[in-house]
């Protein structure tokens, strides 16, 4: 049963849901006491994870190489954005 779930596209949807809840929680923490990551940092690193989850969904549901490539390209863009925000010169 667990192996069937892990190999189904629904596991990627679960990851997306967890990322969404994590983003909301981090935004609330930032909004209440200005500690942790600001909103652009939250979006940059959770966006990369979301793109990877979309890639996983596309691969497990046989959506094709175009969707896999687009989601990986999106993850790259979010990673570069995250590095730019975090890199201290």
N, CA, C and O atoms as CSV, one atom per row, in Angstrom:
chain,resi,resn,atom,element,x,y,z
A,1,UNK,N,N,0.827,-1.198,0.000
A,1,UNK,CA,C,0.000,0.000,0.000
A,1,UNK,C,C,0.872,1.264,0.000
A,1,UNK,O,O,0.646,2.166,-0.806
A,2,UNK,N,N,1.869,1.336,0.899
A,2,UNK,CA,C,2.739,2.504,0.951
A,2,UNK,C,C,3.534,2.644,-0.336
A,2,UNK,O,O,3.704,3.753,-0.844
A,3,UNK,N,N,4.019,1.533,-0.866
A,3,UNK,CA,C,4.790,1.574,-2.107
A,3,UNK,C,C,3.933,2.079,-3.273
A,3,UNK,O,O,4.426,2.803,-4.138
A,4,UNK,N,N,2.683,1.707,-3.295
A,4,UNK,CA,C,1.780,2.185,-4.343
A,4,UNK,C,C,1.569,3.693,-4.235
A,4,UNK,O,O,1.534,4.394,-5.247
A,5,UNK,N,N,1.428,4.193,-2.997
A,5,UNK,CA,C,1.240,5.627,-2.811
A,5,UNK,C,C,2.481,6.406,-3.225
A,5,UNK,O,O,2.386,7.435,-3.893
A,6,UNK,N,N,3.647,5.906,-2.823
A,6,UNK,CA,C,4.892,6.610,-3.120
A,6,UNK,C,C,5.169,6.630,-4.618
A,6,UNK,O,O,5.791,7.568,-5.117
A,7,UNK,N,N,4.722,5.616,-5.337
A,7,UNK,CA,C,4.952,5.584,-6.778
A,7,UNK,C,C,3.803,6.197,-7.579
A,7,UNK,O,O,3.816,6.155,-8.810
A,8,UNK,N,N,2.819,6.760,-6.895
A,8,UNK,CA,C,1.717,7.417,-7.592
A,8,UNK,C,C,1.958,8.922,-7.650
A,8,UNK,O,O,2.751,9.451,-6.871
A,9,UNK,N,N,1.278,9.619,-8.567
A,9,UNK,CA,C,1.441,11.076,-8.642
A,9,UNK,C,C,0.926,11.819,-7.408
A,9,UNK,O,O,1.261,12.985,-7.202
A,10,UNK,N,N,0.117,11.153,-6.593
A,10,UNK,CA,C,-0.462,11.818,-5.422
A,10,UNK,C,C,0.584,12.183,-4.378
A,10,UNK,O,O,0.366,13.088,-3.572
A,11,UNK,N,N,1.712,11.490,-4.384
A,11,UNK,CA,C,2.761,11.841,-3.434
A,11,UNK,C,C,3.283,13.248,-3.726
A,11,UNK,O,O,3.617,13.987,-2.800
A,12,UNK,N,N,3.354,13.620,-4.990
A,12,UNK,CA,C,3.797,14.966,-5.356
A,12,UNK,C,C,2.773,16.012,-4.911
A,12,UNK,O,O,3.148,17.109,-4.495
A,13,UNK,N,N,1.501,15.682,-4.995
A,13,UNK,CA,C,0.470,16.609,-4.524
A,13,UNK,C,C,0.548,16.789,-3.009
A,13,UNK,O,O,0.306,17.881,-2.494
A,14,UNK,N,N,0.888,15.704,-2.295
A,14,UNK,CA,C,1.082,15.811,-0.850
A,14,UNK,C,C,2.264,16.723,-0.532
A,14,UNK,O,O,2.188,17.536,0.389
A,15,UNK,N,N,3.342,16.595,-1.280
A,15,UNK,CA,C,4.504,17.467,-1.086
A,15,UNK,C,C,4.122,18.922,-1.341
A,15,UNK,O,O,4.514,19.806,-0.579
A,16,UNK,N,N,3.364,19.179,-2.402
A,16,UNK,CA,C,2.918,20.548,-2.691
A,16,UNK,C,C,2.056,21.102,-1.555
A,16,UNK,O,O,2.181,22.272,-1.193
A,17,UNK,N,N,1.194,20.274,-1.003
A,17,UNK,CA,C,0.346,20.719,0.104
A,17,UNK,C,C,1.195,21.057,1.329
A,17,UNK,O,O,0.945,22.061,1.996
A,18,UNK,N,N,2.193,20.228,1.628
A,18,UNK,CA,C,3.072,20.491,2.770
A,18,UNK,C,C,3.857,21.777,2.547
A,18,UNK,O,O,4.016,22.570,3.474
A,19,UNK,N,N,4.350,21.993,1.329
A,19,UNK,CA,C,5.076,23.224,1.022
A,19,UNK,C,C,4.181,24.442,1.182
A,19,UNK,O,O,4.630,25.480,1.668
A,20,UNK,N,N,2.929,24.328,0.783
A,20,UNK,CA,C,1.985,25.438,0.925
A,20,UNK,C,C,1.758,25.764,2.400
A,20,UNK,O,O,1.787,26.931,2.792
A,21,UNK,N,N,1.535,24.742,3.210
A,21,UNK,CA,C,1.321,24.956,4.650
A,21,UNK,C,C,2.581,25.544,5.289
A,21,UNK,O,O,2.496,26.436,6.133
A,22,UNK,N,N,3.745,25.039,4.882
A,22,UNK,CA,C,5.007,25.577,5.402
A,22,UNK,C,C,5.163,27.057,5.043
A,22,UNK,O,O,5.588,27.858,5.875
A,23,UNK,N,N,4.822,27.411,3.820
A,23,UNK,CA,C,4.911,28.806,3.400
A,23,UNK,C,C,3.997,29.711,4.201
A,23,UNK,O,O,4.391,30.805,4.604
A,24,UNK,N,N,2.773,29.253,4.432
A,24,UNK,CA,C,1.825,30.031,5.237
A,24,UNK,C,C,2.357,30.198,6.659
A,24,UNK,O,O,2.309,31.295,7.215
A,25,UNK,N,N,2.865,29.112,7.251
A,25,UNK,CA,C,3.378,29.178,8.622
A,25,UNK,C,C,4.572,30.126,8.723
A,25,UNK,O,O,4.649,30.932,9.650
A,26,UNK,N,N,5.498,30.034,7.777
A,26,UNK,CA,C,6.663,30.924,7.805
A,26,UNK,C,C,6.269,32.380,7.603
A,26,UNK,O,O,6.847,33.274,8.221
A,27,UNK,N,N,5.287,32.622,6.742
A,27,UNK,CA,C,4.820,33.993,6.517
A,27,UNK,C,C,4.152,34.552,7.771
A,27,UNK,O,O,4.316,35.730,8.089
A,28,UNK,N,N,3.399,33.715,8.483
A,28,UNK,CA,C,2.754,34.167,9.725
A,28,UNK,C,C,3.808,34.492,10.779
A,28,UNK,O,O,3.709,35.500,11.478
A,29,UNK,N,N,4.817,33.630,10.888
A,29,UNK,CA,C,5.889,33.879,11.856
A,29,UNK,C,C,6.598,35.184,11.529
A,29,UNK,O,O,6.875,35.983,12.425
A,30,UNK,N,N,6.894,35.406,10.253
A,30,UNK,CA,C,7.569,36.646,9.850
A,30,UNK,C,C,6.691,37.858,10.131
A,30,UNK,O,O,7.177,38.892,10.588
A,31,UNK,N,N,5.406,37.729,9.858
A,31,UNK,CA,C,4.480,38.845,10.028
A,31,UNK,C,C,4.310,39.219,11.499
A,31,UNK,O,O,4.172,40.399,11.821
A,32,UNK,N,N,4.318,38.234,12.389
A,32,UNK,CA,C,4.068,38.505,13.806
A,32,UNK,C,C,5.259,39.111,14.520
A,32,UNK,O,O,5.099,40.058,15.289
A,33,UNK,N,N,6.470,38.578,14.277
A,33,UNK,CA,C,7.603,39.066,15.058
A,33,UNK,C,C,8.851,39.334,14.231
A,33,UNK,O,O,9.941,39.446,14.790
A,34,UNK,N,N,8.720,39.437,12.936
A,34,UNK,CA,C,9.830,39.791,12.040
A,34,UNK,C,C,11.081,38.948,12.274
A,34,UNK,O,O,12.201,39.449,12.183
A,35,UNK,N,N,10.887,37.689,12.571
A,35,UNK,CA,C,12.000,36.761,12.724
A,35,UNK,C,C,11.910,35.703,11.644
A,35,UNK,O,O,10.827,35.362,11.169
A,36,UNK,N,N,13.066,35.193,11.269
A,36,UNK,CA,C,13.089,34.163,10.234
A,36,UNK,C,C,13.304,34.780,8.869
A,36,UNK,O,O,13.960,35.814,8.737
A,37,UNK,N,N,12.757,34.149,7.868
A,37,UNK,CA,C,12.926,34.593,6.484
A,37,UNK,C,C,11.853,35.601,6.113
A,37,UNK,O,O,10.711,35.507,6.562
A,38,UNK,N,N,12.241,36.577,5.277
A,38,UNK,CA,C,11.221,37.499,4.778
A,38,UNK,C,C,10.481,36.830,3.612
A,38,UNK,O,O,10.843,35.732,3.189
A,39,UNK,N,N,9.463,37.489,3.107
A,39,UNK,CA,C,8.588,36.851,2.122
A,39,UNK,C,C,9.298,36.475,0.823
A,39,UNK,O,O,9.009,35.423,0.251
A,40,UNK,N,N,10.215,37.306,0.348
A,40,UNK,CA,C,10.913,36.958,-0.895
A,40,UNK,C,C,11.812,35.743,-0.706
A,40,UNK,O,O,11.959,34.936,-1.624
A,41,UNK,N,N,12.412,35.603,0.467
A,41,UNK,CA,C,13.226,34.418,0.742
A,41,UNK,C,C,12.368,33.166,0.855
A,41,UNK,O,O,12.771,32.091,0.408
A,42,UNK,N,N,11.190,33.301,1.449
A,42,UNK,CA,C,10.270,32.171,1.557
A,42,UNK,C,C,9.843,31.707,0.174
A,42,UNK,O,O,9.874,30.513,-0.124
A,43,UNK,N,N,9.446,32.647,-0.665
A,43,UNK,CA,C,8.984,32.292,-2.011
A,43,UNK,C,C,10.109,31.693,-2.839
A,43,UNK,O,O,9.879,30.766,-3.615
A,44,UNK,N,N,11.323,32.212,-2.683
A,44,UNK,CA,C,12.424,31.723,-3.509
A,44,UNK,C,C,12.775,30.273,-3.201
A,44,UNK,O,O,12.995,29.493,-4.128
A,45,UNK,N,N,12.834,29.891,-1.938
A,45,UNK,CA,C,13.226,28.513,-1.677
A,45,UNK,C,C,12.054,27.542,-1.728
A,45,UNK,O,O,12.240,26.385,-2.104
A,46,UNK,N,N,10.853,27.979,-1.362
A,46,UNK,CA,C,9.704,27.090,-1.503
A,46,UNK,C,C,9.270,26.955,-2.958
A,46,UNK,O,O,8.700,25.935,-3.346
A,47,UNK,N,N,9.538,27.976,-3.762
A,47,UNK,CA,C,9.236,27.885,-5.192
A,47,UNK,C,C,10.059,26.813,-5.874
A,47,UNK,O,O,9.562,26.097,-6.744
A,48,UNK,N,N,11.316,26.703,-5.482
A,48,UNK,CA,C,12.167,25.645,-6.041
A,48,UNK,C,C,11.627,24.270,-5.657
A,48,UNK,O,O,11.553,23.372,-6.496
A,49,UNK,N,N,11.254,24.109,-4.403
A,49,UNK,CA,C,10.684,22.831,-3.971
A,49,UNK,C,C,9.380,22.511,-4.672
A,49,UNK,O,O,9.119,21.359,-5.019
A,50,UNK,N,N,8.560,23.531,-4.882
A,50,UNK,CA,C,7.298,23.321,-5.588
A,50,UNK,C,C,7.539,22.907,-7.035
A,50,UNK,O,O,6.836,22.045,-7.564
A,51,UNK,N,N,8.521,23.513,-7.669
A,51,UNK,CA,C,8.843,23.126,-9.051
A,51,UNK,C,C,9.344,21.684,-9.128
A,51,UNK,O,O,9.020,20.958,-10.067
A,52,UNK,N,N,10.136,21.273,-8.134
A,52,UNK,CA,C,10.582,19.881,-8.099
A,52,UNK,C,C,9.402,18.938,-7.873
A,52,UNK,O,O,9.363,17.854,-8.456
A,53,UNK,N,N,8.451,19.329,-7.044
A,53,UNK,CA,C,7.269,18.501,-6.828
A,53,UNK,C,C,6.426,18.418,-8.095
A,53,UNK,O,O,5.875,17.360,-8.402
A,54,UNK,N,N,6.319,19.516,-8.830
A,54,UNK,CA,C,5.596,19.498,-10.102
A,54,UNK,C,C,6.307,18.592,-11.099
A,54,UNK,O,O,5.664,17.880,-11.870
A,55,UNK,N,N,7.635,18.622,-11.079
A,55,UNK,CA,C,8.418,17.730,-11.936
A,55,UNK,C,C,8.139,16.272,-11.584
A,55,UNK,O,O,7.949,15.438,-12.469
A,56,UNK,N,N,8.116,15.971,-10.296
A,56,UNK,CA,C,7.811,14.612,-9.858
A,56,UNK,C,C,6.416,14.200,-10.298
A,56,UNK,O,O,6.221,13.081,-10.772
A,57,UNK,N,N,5.447,15.090,-10.145
A,57,UNK,CA,C,4.082,14.797,-10.585
A,57,UNK,C,C,4.035,14.527,-12.090
A,57,UNK,O,O,3.378,13.588,-12.539
A,58,UNK,N,N,4.733,15.353,-12.858
A,58,UNK,CA,C,4.751,15.173,-14.313
A,58,UNK,C,C,5.391,13.849,-14.699
A,58,UNK,O,O,4.927,13.176,-15.619
A,59,UNK,N,N,6.450,13.476,-14.003
A,59,UNK,CA,C,7.131,12.222,-14.326
A,59,UNK,C,C,6.282,11.013,-13.947
A,59,UNK,O,O,6.202,10.048,-14.707
A,60,UNK,N,N,5.650,11.060,-12.779
A,60,UNK,CA,C,4.862,9.911,-12.327
A,60,UNK,C,C,3.538,9.772,-13.061
A,60,UNK,O,O,2.976,8.678,-13.116
A,61,UNK,N,N,3.036,10.852,-13.621
A,61,UNK,CA,C,1.769,10.770,-14.353
A,61,UNK,C,C,1.987,10.762,-15.858
A,61,UNK,O,O,1.030,10.907,-16.620
A,62,UNK,N,N,3.218,10.597,-16.295
A,62,UNK,CA,C,3.572,10.487,-17.722
A,62,UNK,C,C,3.071,11.676,-18.535
A,62,UNK,O,O,2.484,11.499,-19.603
A,63,UNK,N,N,3.300,12.866,-18.039
A,63,UNK,CA,C,2.851,14.064,-18.734
A,63,UNK,C,C,3.769,14.443,-19.884
A,63,UNK,O,O,3.367,15.196,-20.771
A,64,UNK,N,N,4.973,13.942,-19.884
A,64,UNK,CA,C,5.869,14.216,-20.990
A,64,UNK,C,C,7.075,15.041,-20.595
A,64,UNK,O,O,7.124,15.656,-19.530
A,65,UNK,N,N,8.042,15.032,-21.492
A,65,UNK,CA,C,9.321,15.679,-21.226
A,65,UNK,C,C,9.216,17.193,-21.182
A,65,UNK,O,O,10.015,17.842,-20.507
A,66,UNK,N,N,8.260,17.767,-21.876
A,66,UNK,CA,C,8.127,19.226,-21.884
A,66,UNK,C,C,7.796,19.731,-20.481
A,66,UNK,O,O,8.412,20.687,-20.010
A,67,UNK,N,N,6.837,19.104,-19.812
A,67,UNK,CA,C,6.462,19.524,-18.463
A,67,UNK,C,C,7.587,19.284,-17.471
A,67,UNK,O,O,7.810,20.092,-16.569
A,68,UNK,N,N,8.290,18.183,-17.636
A,68,UNK,CA,C,9.428,17.905,-16.758
A,68,UNK,C,C,10.507,18.964,-16.952
A,68,UNK,O,O,11.052,19.488,-15.981
A,69,UNK,N,N,10.810,19.274,-18.197
A,69,UNK,CA,C,11.833,20.287,-18.491
A,69,UNK,C,C,11.443,21.668,-18.004
A,69,UNK,O,O,12.272,22.390,-17.451
A,70,UNK,N,N,10.186,22.042,-18.204
A,70,UNK,CA,C,9.725,23.357,-17.747
A,70,UNK,C,C,9.783,23.482,-16.228
A,70,UNK,O,O,10.177,24.520,-15.698
A,71,UNK,N,N,9.395,22.433,-15.543
A,71,UNK,CA,C,9.422,22.501,-14.087
A,71,UNK,C,C,10.861,22.511,-13.559
A,71,UNK,O,O,11.146,23.172,-12.561
A,72,UNK,N,N,11.752,21.795,-14.209
A,72,UNK,CA,C,13.160,21.852,-13.799
A,72,UNK,C,C,13.772,23.219,-14.097
A,72,UNK,O,O,14.590,23.718,-13.325
A,73,UNK,N,N,13.379,23.816,-15.205
A,73,UNK,CA,C,13.852,25.171,-15.511
A,73,UNK,C,C,13.323,26.164,-14.474
A,73,UNK,O,O,14.043,27.069,-14.054
A,74,UNK,N,N,12.074,25.994,-14.066
A,74,UNK,CA,C,11.522,26.846,-13.015
A,74,UNK,C,C,12.259,26.682,-11.706
A,74,UNK,O,O,12.520,27.663,-11.009
A,75,UNK,N,N,12.599,25.444,-11.362
A,75,UNK,CA,C,13.364,25.198,-10.140
A,75,UNK,C,C,14.729,25.873,-10.211
A,75,UNK,O,O,15.211,26.416,-9.217
A,76,UNK,N,N,15.349,25.839,-11.387
A,76,UNK,CA,C,16.641,26.506,-11.562
A,76,UNK,C,C,16.516,28.006,-11.318
A,76,UNK,O,O,17.350,28.597,-10.632
A,77,UNK,N,N,15.483,28.617,-11.875
A,77,UNK,CA,C,15.268,30.058,-11.703
A,77,UNK,C,C,15.072,30.391,-10.222
A,77,UNK,O,O,15.652,31.354,-9.720
A,78,UNK,N,N,14.258,29.598,-9.524
A,78,UNK,CA,C,14.040,29.849,-8.098
A,78,UNK,C,C,15.319,29.642,-7.295
A,78,UNK,O,O,15.577,30.382,-6.345
A,79,UNK,N,N,16.125,28.643,-7.666
A,79,UNK,CA,C,17.386,28.422,-6.954
A,79,UNK,C,C,18.356,29.586,-7.160
A,79,UNK,O,O,19.018,30.020,-6.217
A,80,UNK,N,N,18.438,30.082,-8.378
A,80,UNK,CA,C,19.320,31.228,-8.637
A,80,UNK,C,C,18.847,32.442,-7.853
A,80,UNK,O,O,19.659,33.174,-7.287
A,81,UNK,N,N,17.544,32.657,-7.816
A,81,UNK,CA,C,16.983,33.758,-7.041
A,81,UNK,C,C,17.333,33.597,-5.560
A,81,UNK,O,O,17.735,34.565,-4.914
A,82,UNK,N,N,17.183,32.381,-5.015
A,82,UNK,CA,C,17.488,32.115,-3.628
A,82,UNK,C,C,18.971,32.352,-3.341
A,82,UNK,O,O,19.315,32.947,-2.320
A,83,UNK,N,N,19.840,31.897,-4.222
A,83,UNK,CA,C,21.277,32.135,-4.039
A,83,UNK,C,C,21.606,33.619,-4.061
A,83,UNK,O,O,22.423,34.095,-3.272
A,84,UNK,N,N,20.975,34.336,-4.953
A,84,UNK,CA,C,21.202,35.788,-5.048
A,84,UNK,C,C,20.787,36.502,-3.763
A,84,UNK,O,O,21.455,37.435,-3.318
A,85,UNK,N,N,19.687,36.058,-3.176
A,85,UNK,CA,C,19.223,36.664,-1.922
A,85,UNK,C,C,20.141,36.338,-0.749
A,85,UNK,O,O,20.338,37.175,0.132
A,86,UNK,N,N,20.698,35.143,-0.730
A,86,UNK,CA,C,21.465,34.680,0.425
A,86,UNK,C,C,22.954,34.976,0.330
A,86,UNK,O,O,23.633,35.034,1.355
A,87,UNK,N,N,23.473,35.163,-0.871
A,87,UNK,CA,C,24.907,35.329,-1.044
A,87,UNK,C,C,25.342,36.680,-0.513
A,87,UNK,O,O,24.904,37.722,-0.999
A,88,UNK,N,N,26.184,36.656,0.461
A,88,UNK,CA,C,26.699,37.887,1.064
A,88,UNK,C,C,28.110,38.115,0.559
A,88,UNK,O,O,28.991,37.290,0.798
A,89,UNK,N,N,28.338,39.212,-0.130
A,89,UNK,CA,C,29.672,39.501,-0.690
A,89,UNK,C,C,30.534,40.249,0.294
A,89,UNK,O,O,31.682,40.571,-0.011
